[in-house]
Amino acid sequence: MRRTLEEMEERHKEATRGYCYHDWEKCVHDVPDLIAEVRRLQAEEKRLRKLCKECPYGRIA
């Protein structure tokens, strides 16, 4: 997950080099599907963490 977020930030920096100084998540120059993908991954991570807590065999992550 962390690597994916870092890749998203890197892609944003490359795509907006020279004219964007904003946080990549709030940037108006950013590609909307990029932010949607990050939110989807965050939701999936949250869902997996919840499953982890419910699992009788302990944590998977």
PDB file as gemmi writes it, atoms N, CA and C in Angstrom:
CRYST1    1.000    1.000    1.000  90.00  90.00  90.00 P 1                      
ATOM      1  N   MET A   1       0.831  -1.202   0.000  1.00  0.00           N  
ATOM      2  CA  MET A   1       0.000   0.000   0.000  1.00  0.00           C  
ATOM      3  C   MET A   1       0.870   1.258   0.000  1.00  0.00           C  
ATOM      4  N   ARG A   2       1.839   1.291   0.910  1.00  0.00           N  
ATOM      5  CA  ARG A   2       2.699   2.476   1.008  1.00  0.00           C  
ATOM      6  C   ARG A   2       3.448   2.705  -0.310  1.00  0.00           C  
ATOM      7  N   ARG A   3       3.943   1.613  -0.909  1.00  0.00           N  
ATOM      8  CA  ARG A   3       4.664   1.743  -2.172  1.00  0.00           C  
ATOM      9  C   ARG A   3       3.761   2.313  -3.263  1.00  0.00           C  
ATOM     10  N   THR A   4       2.517   1.868  -3.275  1.00  0.00           N  
ATOM     11  CA  THR A   4       1.570   2.350  -4.273  1.00  0.00           C  
ATOM     12  C   THR A   4       1.337   3.849  -4.112  1.00  0.00           C  
ATOM     13  N   LEU A   5       1.166   4.312  -2.878  1.00  0.00           N  
ATOM     14  CA  LEU A   5       0.964   5.744  -2.636  1.00  0.00           C  
ATOM     15  C   LEU A   5       2.189   6.542  -3.081  1.00  0.00           C  
ATOM     16  N   GLU A   6       3.364   6.006  -2.809  1.00  0.00           N  
ATOM     17  CA  GLU A   6       4.584   6.688  -3.231  1.00  0.00           C  
ATOM     18  C   GLU A   6       4.657   6.757  -4.754  1.00  0.00           C  
ATOM     19  N   GLU A   7       4.236   5.674  -5.427  1.00  0.00           N  
ATOM     20  CA  GLU A   7       4.220   5.675  -6.890  1.00  0.00           C  
ATOM     21  C   GLU A   7       3.237   6.721  -7.413  1.00  0.00           C  
ATOM     22  N   MET A   8       2.086   6.848  -6.762  1.00  0.00           N  
ATOM     23  CA  MET A   8       1.083   7.840  -7.173  1.00  0.00           C  
ATOM     24  C   MET A   8       1.670   9.247  -7.039  1.00  0.00           C  
ATOM     25  N   GLU A   9       2.344   9.508  -5.925  1.00  0.00           N  
ATOM     26  CA  GLU A   9       2.952  10.827  -5.716  1.00  0.00           C  
ATOM     27  C   GLU A   9       4.008  11.095  -6.794  1.00  0.00           C  
ATOM     28  N   GLU A  10       4.801  10.078  -7.097  1.00  0.00           N  
ATOM     29  CA  GLU A  10       5.850  10.224  -8.104  1.00  0.00           C  
ATOM     30  C   GLU A  10       5.242  10.510  -9.478  1.00  0.00           C  
ATOM     31  N   ARG A  11       4.173   9.791  -9.835  1.00  0.00           N  
ATOM     32  CA  ARG A  11       3.502  10.012 -11.117  1.00  0.00           C  
ATOM     33  C   ARG A  11       2.923  11.417 -11.191  1.00  0.00           C  
ATOM     34  N   HIS A  12       2.385  11.891 -10.072  1.00  0.00           N  
ATOM     35  CA  HIS A  12       1.845  13.253 -10.046  1.00  0.00           C  
ATOM     36  C   HIS A  12       2.950  14.272 -10.263  1.00  0.00           C  
ATOM     37  N   LYS A  13       4.072  14.087  -9.589  1.00  0.00           N  
ATOM     38  CA  LYS A  13       5.194  15.026  -9.735  1.00  0.00           C  
ATOM     39  C   LYS A  13       5.669  15.074 -11.182  1.00  0.00           C  
ATOM     40  N   GLU A  14       5.765  13.905 -11.809  1.00  0.00           N  
ATOM     41  CA  GLU A  14       6.214  13.856 -13.205  1.00  0.00           C  
ATOM     42  C   GLU A  14       5.199  14.512 -14.140  1.00  0.00           C  
ATOM     43  N   ALA A  15       3.918  14.256 -13.902  1.00  0.00           N  
ATOM     44  CA  ALA A  15       2.867  14.779 -14.783  1.00  0.00           C  
ATOM     45  C   ALA A  15       2.712  16.291 -14.659  1.00  0.00           C  
ATOM     46  N   THR A  16       3.040  16.848 -13.506  1.00  0.00           N  
ATOM     47  CA  THR A  16       2.804  18.271 -13.274  1.00  0.00           C  
ATOM     48  C   THR A  16       4.100  19.050 -13.074  1.00  0.00           C  
ATOM     49  N   ARG A  17       5.198  18.479 -13.460  1.00  0.00           N  
ATOM     50  CA  ARG A  17       6.514  19.111 -13.269  1.00  0.00           C  
ATOM     51  C   ARG A  17       6.540  20.545 -13.821  1.00  0.00           C  
ATOM     52  N   GLY A  18       6.969  21.454 -12.959  1.00  0.00           N  
ATOM     53  CA  GLY A  18       7.153  22.822 -13.417  1.00  0.00           C  
ATOM     54  C   GLY A  18       5.985  23.760 -13.186  1.00  0.00           C  
ATOM     55  N   TYR A  19       4.799  23.252 -12.942  1.00  0.00           N  
ATOM     56  CA  TYR A  19       3.683  24.181 -12.743  1.00  0.00           C  
ATOM     57  C   TYR A  19       2.758  23.828 -11.587  1.00  0.00           C  
ATOM     58  N   CYS A  20       3.014  22.759 -10.876  1.00  0.00           N  
ATOM     59  CA  CYS A  20       2.137  22.390  -9.763  1.00  0.00           C  
ATOM     60  C   CYS A  20       2.935  22.284  -8.473  1.00  0.00           C  
ATOM     61  N   TYR A  21       2.445  23.005  -7.445  1.00  0.00           N  
ATOM     62  CA  TYR A  21       3.150  22.982  -6.165  1.00  0.00           C  
ATOM     63  C   TYR A  21       2.248  22.480  -5.047  1.00  0.00           C  
ATOM     64  N   HIS A  22       1.146  21.850  -5.435  1.00  0.00           N  
ATOM     65  CA  HIS A  22       0.167  21.428  -4.444  1.00  0.00           C  
ATOM     66  C   HIS A  22       0.371  19.985  -4.005  1.00  0.00           C  
ATOM     67  N   ASP A  23      -0.269  19.670  -2.895  1.00  0.00           N  
ATOM     68  CA  ASP A  23      -0.349  18.287  -2.438  1.00  0.00           C  
ATOM     69  C   ASP A  23      -1.009  17.487  -3.559  1.00  0.00           C  
ATOM     70  N   TRP A  24      -0.431  16.364  -3.902  1.00  0.00           N  
ATOM     71  CA  TRP A  24      -0.921  15.607  -5.067  1.00  0.00           C  
ATOM     72  C   TRP A  24      -2.363  15.158  -4.917  1.00  0.00           C  
ATOM     73  N   GLU A  25      -2.841  14.931  -3.669  1.00  0.00           N  
ATOM     74  CA  GLU A  25      -4.219  14.472  -3.483  1.00  0.00           C  
ATOM     75  C   GLU A  25      -5.231  15.590  -3.714  1.00  0.00           C  
ATOM     76  N   LYS A  26      -4.816  16.844  -3.514  1.00  0.00           N  
ATOM     77  CA  LYS A  26      -5.736  17.976  -3.629  1.00  0.00           C  
ATOM     78  C   LYS A  26      -5.541  18.749  -4.937  1.00  0.00           C  
ATOM     79  N   CYS A  27      -4.593  18.330  -5.735  1.00  0.00           N  
ATOM     80  CA  CYS A  27      -4.207  19.100  -6.912  1.00  0.00           C  
ATOM     81  C   CYS A  27      -5.275  19.120  -7.996  1.00  0.00           C  
ATOM     82  N   VAL A  28      -5.551  20.302  -8.534  1.00  0.00           N  
ATOM     83  CA  VAL A  28      -6.530  20.438  -9.616  1.00  0.00           C  
ATOM     84  C   VAL A  28      -5.981  19.897 -10.939  1.00  0.00           C  
ATOM     85  N   HIS A  29      -4.656  19.767 -11.034  1.00  0.00           N  
ATOM     86  CA  HIS A  29      -4.055  19.236 -12.255  1.00  0.00           C  
ATOM     87  C   HIS A  29      -4.064  17.721 -12.271  1.00  0.00           C  
ATOM     88  N   ASP A  30      -4.365  17.124 -11.137  1.00  0.00           N  
ATOM     89  CA  ASP A  30      -4.258  15.677 -11.031  1.00  0.00           C  
ATOM     90  C   ASP A  30      -5.347  14.971 -11.825  1.00  0.00           C  
ATOM     91  N   VAL A  31      -5.072  13.753 -12.176  1.00  0.00           N  
ATOM     92  CA  VAL A  31      -6.030  12.944 -12.910  1.00  0.00           C  
ATOM     93  C   VAL A  31      -7.032  12.371 -11.900  1.00  0.00           C  
ATOM     94  N   PRO A  32      -8.334  12.631 -12.098  1.00  0.00           N  
ATOM     95  CA  PRO A  32      -9.340  12.166 -11.131  1.00  0.00           C  
ATOM     96  C   PRO A  32      -9.289  10.663 -10.854  1.00  0.00           C  
ATOM     97  N   ASP A  33      -9.001   9.854 -11.874  1.00  0.00           N  
ATOM     98  CA  ASP A  33      -8.963   8.409 -11.648  1.00  0.00           C  
ATOM     99  C   ASP A  33      -7.782   7.993 -10.780  1.00  0.00           C  
ATOM    100  N   LEU A  34      -6.742   8.816 -10.735  1.00  0.00           N  
ATOM    101  CA  LEU A  34      -5.609   8.535  -9.862  1.00  0.00           C  
ATOM    102  C   LEU A  34      -6.054   8.622  -8.395  1.00  0.00           C  
ATOM    103  N   ILE A  35      -6.765   9.685  -8.063  1.00  0.00           N  
ATOM    104  CA  ILE A  35      -7.270   9.857  -6.697  1.00  0.00           C  
ATOM    105  C   ILE A  35      -8.282   8.765  -6.376  1.00  0.00           C  
ATOM    106  N   ALA A  36      -9.139   8.439  -7.330  1.00  0.00           N  
ATOM    107  CA  ALA A  36     -10.129   7.377  -7.123  1.00  0.00           C  
ATOM    108  C   ALA A  36      -9.433   6.051  -6.826  1.00  0.00           C  
ATOM    109  N   GLU A  37      -8.344   5.774  -7.523  1.00  0.00           N  
ATOM    110  CA  GLU A  37      -7.599   4.533  -7.307  1.00  0.00           C  
ATOM    111  C   GLU A  37      -6.990   4.498  -5.907  1.00  0.00           C  
ATOM    112  N   VAL A  38      -6.439   5.620  -5.455  1.00  0.00           N  
ATOM    113  CA  VAL A  38      -5.877   5.683  -4.108  1.00  0.00           C  
ATOM    114  C   VAL A  38      -6.971   5.438  -3.072  1.00  0.00           C  
ATOM    115  N   ARG A  39      -8.116   6.079  -3.246  1.00  0.00           N  
ATOM    116  CA  ARG A  39      -9.218   5.893  -2.292  1.00  0.00           C  
ATOM    117  C   ARG A  39      -9.701   4.445  -2.294  1.00  0.00           C  
ATOM    118  N   ARG A  40      -9.742   3.823  -3.480  1.00  0.00           N  
ATOM    119  CA  ARG A  40     -10.157   2.423  -3.580  1.00  0.00           C  
ATOM    120  C   ARG A  40      -9.167   1.533  -2.828  1.00  0.00           C  
ATOM    121  N   LEU A  41      -7.875   1.802  -2.998  1.00  0.00           N  
ATOM    122  CA  LEU A  41      -6.854   1.015  -2.308  1.00  0.00           C  
ATOM    123  C   LEU A  41      -6.925   1.218  -0.794  1.00  0.00           C  
ATOM    124  N   GLN A  42      -7.185   2.446  -0.358  1.00  0.00           N  
ATOM    125  CA  GLN A  42      -7.306   2.713   1.072  1.00  0.00           C  
ATOM    126  C   GLN A  42      -8.506   1.976   1.657  1.00  0.00           C  
ATOM    127  N   ALA A  43      -9.621   1.955   0.916  1.00  0.00           N  
ATOM    128  CA  ALA A  43     -10.819   1.249   1.369  1.00  0.00           C  
ATOM    129  C   ALA A  43     -10.556  -0.258   1.448  1.00  0.00           C  
ATOM    130  N   GLU A  44      -9.847  -0.780   0.460  1.00  0.00           N  
ATOM    131  CA  GLU A  44      -9.513  -2.209   0.447  1.00  0.00           C  
ATOM    132  C   GLU A  44      -8.604  -2.560   1.623  1.00  0.00           C  
ATOM    133  N   GLU A  45      -7.629  -1.686   1.901  1.00  0.00           N  
ATOM    134  CA  GLU A  45      -6.732  -1.921   3.033  1.00  0.00           C  
ATOM    135  C   GLU A  45      -7.521  -1.924   4.338  1.00  0.00           C  
ATOM    136  N   LYS A  46      -8.446  -0.994   4.476  1.00  0.00           N  
ATOM    137  CA  LYS A  46      -9.274  -0.913   5.685  1.00  0.00           C  
ATOM    138  C   LYS A  46     -10.114  -2.183   5.844  1.00  0.00           C  
ATOM    139  N   ARG A  47     -10.691  -2.659   4.720  1.00  0.00           N  
ATOM    140  CA  ARG A  47     -11.504  -3.869   4.749  1.00  0.00           C  
ATOM    141  C   ARG A  47     -10.652  -5.073   5.168  1.00  0.00           C  
ATOM    142  N   LEU A  48      -9.438  -5.169   4.636  1.00  0.00           N  
ATOM    143  CA  LEU A  48      -8.558  -6.283   4.974  1.00  0.00           C  
ATOM    144  C   LEU A  48      -8.133  -6.224   6.440  1.00  0.00           C  
ATOM    145  N   ARG A  49      -7.881  -5.022   6.940  1.00  0.00           N  
ATOM    146  CA  ARG A  49      -7.506  -4.893   8.352  1.00  0.00           C  
ATOM    147  C   ARG A  49      -8.652  -5.345   9.260  1.00  0.00           C  
ATOM    148  N   LYS A  50      -9.875  -5.025   8.861  1.00  0.00           N  
ATOM    149  CA  LYS A  50     -11.040  -5.441   9.639  1.00  0.00           C  
ATOM    150  C   LYS A  50     -11.145  -6.971   9.637  1.00  0.00           C  
ATOM    151  N   LEU A  51     -10.946  -7.572   8.473  1.00  0.00           N  
ATOM    152  CA  LEU A  51     -10.966  -9.035   8.388  1.00  0.00           C  
ATOM    153  C   LEU A  51      -9.880  -9.644   9.274  1.00  0.00           C  
ATOM    154  N   CYS A  52      -8.732  -9.001   9.298  1.00  0.00           N  
ATOM    155  CA  CYS A  52      -7.617  -9.450  10.131  1.00  0.00           C  
ATOM    156  C   CYS A  52      -8.038  -9.555  11.594  1.00  0.00           C  
ATOM    157  N   LYS A  53      -8.711  -8.510  12.064  1.00  0.00           N  
ATOM    158  CA  LYS A  53      -9.111  -8.455  13.470  1.00  0.00           C  
ATOM    159  C   LYS A  53     -10.134  -9.533  13.799  1.00  0.00           C  
ATOM    160  N   GLU A  54     -10.972  -9.894  12.819  1.00  0.00           N  
ATOM    161  CA  GLU A  54     -12.010 -10.884  13.050  1.00  0.00           C  
ATOM    162  C   GLU A  54     -11.512 -12.315  12.900  1.00  0.00           C  
ATOM    163  N   CYS A  55     -10.343 -12.476  12.296  1.00  0.00           N  
ATOM    164  CA  CYS A  55      -9.837 -13.814  11.995  1.00  0.00           C  
ATOM    165  C   CYS A  55      -9.372 -14.536  13.265  1.00  0.00           C  
ATOM    166  N   PRO A  56      -9.854 -15.777  13.488  1.00  0.00           N  
ATOM    167  CA  PRO A  56      -9.445 -16.528  14.686  1.00  0.00           C  
ATOM    168  C   PRO A  56      -7.985 -16.981  14.632  1.00  0.00           C  
ATOM    169  N   TYR A  57      -7.352 -16.914  13.462  1.00  0.00           N  
ATOM    170  CA  TYR A  57      -5.972 -17.366  13.312  1.00  0.00           C  
ATOM    171  C   TYR A  57      -4.954 -16.245  13.470  1.00  0.00           C  
ATOM    172  N   GLY A  58      -5.425 -15.046  13.787  1.00  0.00           N  
ATOM    173  CA  GLY A  58      -4.502 -13.932  13.997  1.00  0.00           C  
ATOM    174  C   GLY A  58      -4.380 -13.038  12.784  1.00  0.00           C  
ATOM    175  N   ARG A  59      -3.451 -12.130  12.869  1.00  0.00           N  
ATOM    176  CA  ARG A  59      -3.287 -11.122  11.819  1.00  0.00           C  
ATOM    177  C   ARG A  59      -2.616 -11.704  10.587  1.00  0.00           C  
ATOM    178  N   ILE A  60      -3.024 -11.202   9.417  1.00  0.00           N  
ATOM    179  CA  ILE A  60      -2.401 -11.634   8.163  1.00  0.00           C  
ATOM    180  C   ILE A  60      -1.388 -10.614   7.676  1.00  0.00           C  
ATOM    181  N   ALA A  61      -1.441  -9.409   8.234  1.00  0.00           N  
ATOM    182  CA  ALA A  61      -0.532  -8.359   7.758  1.00  0.00           C  
ATOM    183  C   ALA A  61       0.425  -7.941   8.854  1.00  0.00           C  
TER     184      ALA A  61                                                      
END                                                                             
